[in-house]
Amino acid sequence: MMLTRRLAEFVIETSKQDIPGAVLDAARNAFIDTVGCALAGVSEPVSELAARWVDETGARPQATVWGRRLSSSPAEAAFANGIASHALDFDDAMPTLRGHPSTTLVPAALAAGEVVAAAGESVLAAYVLGLEVAGKLGSAVGDGHYFRGWHTTATIGMLASTAAAARLWKLTPAELCTAWGLAASQVSGLVRNFGSMAKPFHAGHAARAGILSAWMAKRGFTAEPAVFDVPGGFMSTYGGGDGPPLEECVARLGQPWEIFEPGVFVKRWPCCYANHRPVGGILRLVAEHGIRVEEIEAVEVGFLPGGDGALVSTDPQTGLEAKFSIEYSAAAVLLDGDLTLATFTDPMVRRPQARALMARVRRHRLEAEGTYSGLKGYTDVAIVTAGRGRFALRVDKTPGSPAWPLTDAERERKFIGCAALALDDASLRRLLDRLVDMRALPDVHAVTQATVRRE
């Protein structure tokens, strides 16, 4: 049987009873984190522009644009919500995808689910199955896909979002195969656009394309039904040439579930994940050795091959650019003791103290076989001081990963800190309660409506 069909049958025919409760609970946590990040992002200029576009298109109001008194078609709502979810680069990530899974999956699943009044547990199941697609396809395309310039959050995310929408709209396996054929013709997203509004646009576009592809296929639209198998299809066109065979990946669907292995990594800080290991190491060195900013002569950060591939800005001038700069992230955490949403604003990036300290942050390459990322491998960090010498360590765990997780209290604080930027206290508590109870909700509309502040 062709691999496209086997993948489609897994998405459509896996029963909710075959998905462990712990997997659905972990999915619920991903929804809490993603919706919180989106509410923090709704007031960002990129989100304002997306909402303006959605409003001006005037589509029939079927799905909620989170945090706003605005509804639209499921595709356009998913577009706006995907952009808001990724606007601050605070959303989760996954190593097998080498990107951000929930920023495309959660907006697509909630929009598709809202249209058909799906139960909360059904939406969570669609997310979990879409996440399997993201992880398995992400593994198969290999690191070479990313290093050729493709942003996997967008390229693979589009195919995962198609799967989630297809599941909720009860497409047949054959229809999902066709939907993937259509989605594959929309695959796009360049790493070169990191640090600009185009990066969150990638997420919104992927969520919208997944919705559109599922809708079209359900209604008889035609496209290549074996797009993961045929010459000139997705794998042969976009594959990096260094991943395991897709057949091996498909054979491991749900064994183990991606949400547990390698797991969904939850960000502690609102910047590119490639910054997180070195930032965690810097904080450890400062705490262990009482290092003061005024005594720092240099900060040395050693990256494995590919480990800083996403950190495209060495001399950022804006808050957006600074999210993709270890030079700024290291300087800011040394100056302020933490990285917050306020850290990544234009005035903070341009402050003289940060500019001076950034000049002392130096990257170097660590020799090793293989290809790594902010989610895979390790990072060497050293701080050179005047008078006290050099302090160094190797950081081999990633903050927010299963190996270095956020506590439940830290997760809740993150959600509240994010949601408070769009909701009053009573509204955000109401939303959190509904997200926590999502498995028991008869209609996911209760969640989407709770993202809007009560008058």
Solvent accessible surface area in square Angstrom, and as a share of the most:
residue,aa,sasa,rsa
1,M,150,0.67
2,M,70,0.31
3,L,29,0.15
4,T,0,0.00
5,R,77,0.28
6,R,73,0.27
7,L,0,0.00
8,A,0,0.00
9,E,40,0.18
10,F,38,0.16
11,V,0,0.00
12,I,33,0.17
13,E,109,0.49
14,T,17,0.10
15,S,43,0.28
16,K,61,0.26
17,Q,156,0.69
18,D,96,0.50
19,I,6,0.03
20,P,61,0.39
21,G,31,0.30
22,A,57,0.44
23,V,1,0.00
24,L,4,0.02
25,D,45,0.23
26,A,22,0.17
27,A,0,0.00
28,R,53,0.19
29,N,48,0.25
30,A,6,0.05
31,F,0,0.00
32,I,23,0.12
33,D,12,0.06
34,T,0,0.00
35,V,0,0.00
36,G,1,0.01
37,C,1,0.01
38,A,0,0.00
39,L,1,0.00
40,A,3,0.02
41,G,0,0.00
42,V,14,0.08
43,S,72,0.46
44,E,56,0.25
45,P,81,0.51
46,V,16,0.09
47,S,4,0.03
48,E,80,0.36
49,L,98,0.49
50,A,6,0.05
51,A,8,0.06
52,R,155,0.57
53,W,131,0.46
54,V,2,0.01
55,D,86,0.44
56,E,125,0.56
57,T,57,0.33
58,G,61,0.59
59,A,34,0.27
60,R,172,0.63
61,P,96,0.61
62,Q,59,0.26
63,A,1,0.01
64,T,4,0.03
65,V,3,0.02
66,W,3,0.01
67,G,22,0.22
68,R,51,0.18
69,R,152,0.56
70,L,35,0.17
71,S,43,0.28
72,S,1,0.01
73,S,23,0.15
74,P,13,0.08
75,A,18,0.14
76,E,27,0.12
77,A,0,0.00
78,A,0,0.00
79,F,10,0.04
80,A,5,0.04
81,N,3,0.01
82,G,0,0.00
83,I,4,0.02
84,A,5,0.04
85,S,1,0.01
86,H,2,0.01
87,A,5,0.04
88,L,16,0.08
89,D,4,0.02
90,F,17,0.07
91,D,0,0.00
92,D,1,0.00
93,A,2,0.02
94,M,0,0.00
95,P,11,0.07
96,T,36,0.21
97,L,1,0.00
98,R,22,0.08
99,G,8,0.08
100,H,16,0.07
101,P,1,0.01
102,S,0,0.00
103,T,0,0.00
104,T,0,0.00
105,L,1,0.00
106,V,0,0.00
107,P,0,0.00
108,A,0,0.00
109,A,0,0.00
110,L,1,0.01
111,A,3,0.03
112,A,0,0.00
113,G,0,0.00
114,E,14,0.06
115,V,52,0.30
116,V,72,0.41
117,A,57,0.44
118,A,12,0.09
119,A,34,0.26
120,G,0,0.00
121,E,42,0.19
122,S,30,0.19
123,V,0,0.00
124,L,0,0.00
125,A,0,0.00
126,A,0,0.00
127,Y,0,0.00
128,V,2,0.01
129,L,0,0.00
130,G,0,0.00
131,L,1,0.00
132,E,1,0.01
133,V,0,0.00
134,A,1,0.00
135,G,0,0.00
136,K,3,0.01
137,L,0,0.00
138,G,7,0.07
139,S,23,0.15
140,A,7,0.05
141,V,1,0.00
142,G,12,0.12
143,D,24,0.13
144,G,14,0.14
145,H,0,0.00
146,Y,16,0.06
147,F,88,0.36
148,R,137,0.50
149,G,21,0.20
150,W,57,0.20
151,H,3,0.01
152,T,2,0.01
153,T,0,0.00
154,A,1,0.00
155,T,0,0.00
156,I,0,0.00
157,G,1,0.01
158,M,0,0.00
159,L,0,0.00
160,A,1,0.00
161,S,0,0.00
162,T,0,0.00
163,A,0,0.00
164,A,0,0.00
165,A,0,0.00
166,A,0,0.00
167,R,40,0.15
168,L,11,0.06
169,W,26,0.09
170,K,159,0.67
171,L,2,0.01
172,T,65,0.38
173,P,17,0.11
174,A,51,0.39
175,E,47,0.21
176,L,0,0.00
177,C,2,0.01
178,T,22,0.13
179,A,0,0.00
180,W,0,0.00
181,G,6,0.06
182,L,31,0.15
183,A,0,0.00
184,A,11,0.08
185,S,97,0.63
186,Q,42,0.18
187,V,11,0.06
188,S,44,0.29
189,G,7,0.07
190,L,90,0.45
191,V,15,0.08
192,R,174,0.64
193,N,54,0.28
194,F,15,0.06
195,G,10,0.09
196,S,41,0.27
197,M,77,0.34
198,A,30,0.23
199,K,6,0.03
200,P,5,0.03
201,F,88,0.37
202,H,12,0.05
203,A,0,0.00
204,G,0,0.00
205,H,41,0.18
206,A,0,0.00
207,A,0,0.00
208,R,48,0.17
209,A,2,0.02
210,G,0,0.00
211,I,2,0.01
212,L,69,0.34
213,S,0,0.00
214,A,0,0.00
215,W,104,0.37
216,M,56,0.25
217,A,6,0.04
218,K,77,0.33
219,R,137,0.50
220,G,56,0.54
221,F,97,0.40
222,T,113,0.66
223,A,32,0.25
224,E,74,0.33
225,P,67,0.42
226,A,11,0.09
227,V,10,0.05
228,F,7,0.03
229,D,57,0.30
230,V,49,0.28
231,P,129,0.81
232,G,65,0.62
233,G,8,0.07
234,F,2,0.01
235,M,39,0.17
236,S,77,0.50
237,T,66,0.38
238,Y,32,0.12
239,G,18,0.17
240,G,23,0.22
241,G,80,0.77
242,D,82,0.43
243,G,26,0.25
244,P,52,0.33
245,P,79,0.49
246,L,14,0.07
247,E,98,0.44
248,E,94,0.42
249,C,0,0.00
250,V,7,0.04
251,A,62,0.48
252,R,96,0.35
253,L,19,0.09
254,G,14,0.13
255,Q,129,0.57
256,P,65,0.41
257,W,30,0.11
258,E,4,0.02
259,I,11,0.06
260,F,100,0.42
261,E,105,0.47
262,P,29,0.18
263,G,1,0.01
264,V,20,0.11
265,F,14,0.06
266,V,6,0.03
267,K,0,0.00
268,R,59,0.22
269,W,19,0.07
270,P,1,0.01
271,C,0,0.00
272,C,11,0.07
273,Y,9,0.04
274,A,6,0.05
275,N,0,0.00
276,H,0,0.00
277,R,7,0.02
278,P,0,0.00
279,V,0,0.00
280,G,2,0.02
281,G,0,0.00
282,I,0,0.00
283,L,51,0.25
284,R,103,0.38
285,L,1,0.01
286,V,44,0.26
287,A,85,0.66
288,E,106,0.47
289,H,68,0.30
290,G,47,0.46
291,I,11,0.06
292,R,129,0.47
293,V,47,0.27
294,E,132,0.59
295,E,14,0.06
296,I,5,0.02
297,E,91,0.41
298,A,4,0.03
299,V,0,0.00
300,E,38,0.17
301,V,0,0.00
302,G,0,0.00
303,F,3,0.01
304,L,1,0.01
305,P,36,0.22
306,G,15,0.14
307,G,2,0.02
308,D,17,0.09
309,G,31,0.29
310,A,14,0.11
311,L,4,0.02
312,V,45,0.26
313,S,16,0.10
314,T,83,0.48
315,D,85,0.44
316,P,0,0.00
317,Q,81,0.36
318,T,40,0.23
319,G,2,0.02
320,L,56,0.28
321,E,58,0.26
322,A,0,0.00
323,K,7,0.03
324,F,3,0.01
325,S,0,0.00
326,I,0,0.00
327,E,13,0.06
328,Y,0,0.00
329,S,0,0.00
330,A,0,0.00
331,A,0,0.00
332,A,0,0.00
333,V,2,0.01
334,L,15,0.08
335,L,51,0.26
336,D,67,0.35
337,G,46,0.44
338,D,61,0.32
339,L,4,0.02
340,T,65,0.38
341,L,45,0.22
342,A,63,0.48
343,T,4,0.02
344,F,15,0.06
345,T,56,0.32
346,D,52,0.27
347,P,100,0.63
348,M,57,0.25
349,V,0,0.00
350,R,129,0.47
351,R,39,0.14
352,P,104,0.66
353,Q,107,0.48
354,A,0,0.00
355,R,64,0.23
356,A,54,0.42
357,L,4,0.02
358,M,11,0.05
359,A,85,0.66
360,R,86,0.31
361,V,10,0.06
362,R,133,0.48
363,R,62,0.22
364,H,79,0.35
365,R,116,0.42
366,L,24,0.12
367,E,158,0.71
368,A,39,0.30
369,E,159,0.72
370,G,53,0.51
371,T,50,0.29
372,Y,50,0.19
373,S,7,0.05
374,G,9,0.09
375,L,18,0.09
376,K,69,0.29
377,G,31,0.30
378,Y,56,0.21
379,T,1,0.00
380,D,31,0.16
381,V,1,0.01
382,A,2,0.02
383,I,0,0.00
384,V,32,0.19
385,T,5,0.03
386,A,53,0.41
387,G,86,0.82
388,R,108,0.40
389,G,37,0.35
390,R,139,0.51
391,F,35,0.15
392,A,58,0.45
393,L,31,0.15
394,R,130,0.48
395,V,1,0.00
396,D,96,0.50
397,K,103,0.44
398,T,8,0.04
399,P,0,0.00
400,G,5,0.05
401,S,6,0.04
402,P,78,0.49
403,A,63,0.49
404,W,65,0.23
405,P,74,0.47
406,L,14,0.07
407,T,77,0.45
408,D,121,0.62
409,A,58,0.45
410,E,47,0.21
411,R,72,0.26
412,E,75,0.34
413,R,150,0.55
414,K,22,0.09
415,F,3,0.01
416,I,41,0.21
417,G,41,0.40
418,C,2,0.01
419,A,0,0.00
420,A,52,0.41
421,L,103,0.51
422,A,17,0.13
423,L,5,0.02
424,D,51,0.27
425,D,95,0.49
426,A,77,0.59
427,S,2,0.01
428,L,4,0.02
429,R,100,0.37
430,R,47,0.17
431,L,0,0.00
432,L,17,0.08
433,D,85,0.44
434,R,70,0.25
435,L,0,0.00
436,V,68,0.39
437,D,78,0.40
438,M,0,0.00
439,R,87,0.32
440,A,87,0.67
441,L,25,0.13
442,P,115,0.72
443,D,47,0.24
444,V,0,0.00
445,H,77,0.34
446,A,28,0.22
447,V,0,0.00
448,T,0,0.00
449,Q,69,0.31
450,A,0,0.00
451,T,1,0.00
452,V,17,0.10
453,R,111,0.40
454,R,147,0.54
455,E,186,0.83
